[in-house]
Amino acid sequence: MHVPSNVECYMKQYGVTKQEAYDELNKQVDNTWKDINQECLIPTQVPIPVIIRAVYFTSVEDILYKGADEYTHVGKLMKDHIALMLVDPVPI
């Protein structure tokens, strides 16, 4: 069963090429990082550990979707990241 990737969905929705979809999605990721970084500079009542978890979650999304859809179509990059975290963790 084929599951369409976010790139394929974007291509179909906006009628663009694969490269144009990658470019636009990468631009959106970059803009989101800018927003997150800007918001982290503003004092808030939200505890820092909560903010850090949100940033970590976002960094995982960046790894999953930056350059290719590693979530839908798992490749070497994702397998290497999983191995680094779970198979060969850094001893503490």
WOVEN-V495474 format. One record per pair of residues at least 12 apart in sequence whose C-alpha atoms are under 6 Angstrom apart, sorted by the first residue. I is the first residue (numbers start at 1). J is the second residue. If there is no record, write none. Layout:
i=I j=J
i=I j=J
This chain:
i=5 j=72
i=7 j=21
